[in-house]
Amino acid sequence: MDVMDEAAKVCSEKGRPFLYSAGSLSATSGAMAEFVDSFVSVGRYLANQCADLGVTLCTFCTNAEVQMLLYDYVRQGYINAGKPEQFNGKNVMFVQSGVATSIMEHHDFFVMQKPAAFIGLGQFGSGTPVPIFQDSVSCGAFTIGSTYWPDELSQVAMSADYTLMTAEMAVVGCYVDNNAEKMSAFIGEDVAKLILIAACVVLGILWMAGYHIFTGF
């Protein structure tokens, strides 16, 4: 969250827009849907921060459902900041689906608008993060990134100033919303993981000490 705040301040200092992209993140595609709530929550948070600083926030996505959710969340961010008049629905952009089209649309935006900061959290397709994030670097944007596919995370990390691990994408929305109900689910998962790790360590030590527990099962 500190890094996102810093990115918004960079845009304010340079007087250039802020670009936030979900790529082709889908609201209806299996496990990918769990990241959508986080993505739109971050959009609302960024809208709030940008409104306070007078920065233009632009968003990209190639999924119609995500675009509609994002429209409402970004608008709510400007309302929460007390500056609803600054919201421009045209800046919540829908990009025609397709890897090549998405790359070109992002490229054109980087060339024409030269955003001072870019956050890419979502699903960009095989190999897509490379040209998109490289375009961000080429225009001198402060770059934060992640991707739904863990095996593409290294591609993002090559260009981004800051990189979120894939698992962290699902959690970041809980932090920006400060929602106790959402956080309780992740805290419960963490507690379960700690218990399992502790059990593995204890059983491993006992095994090395010659106590072969459960070997009869």
Secondary structure, DSSP 8 states (H G I E B T S, - for coil): -HHHHHHHHHHHHHT--EEEEEET--SSSGGGGGGHHHHHHHHHHHHHHHHHHT--EEEEES-HHHHHHHHHHHHHHHHHTT-GGG--GGGEEE--SSHHHHHHHHHHHHHHH--SEEEEEEE--TTTHHHHHHHHHHTT-EEEE--SSGGGHHHHHTT-SEE--HHHHHHHHHHHHT-HHHHHHHHHHHHHHHHHHHHHHHHHHHHHTT--TTTT-
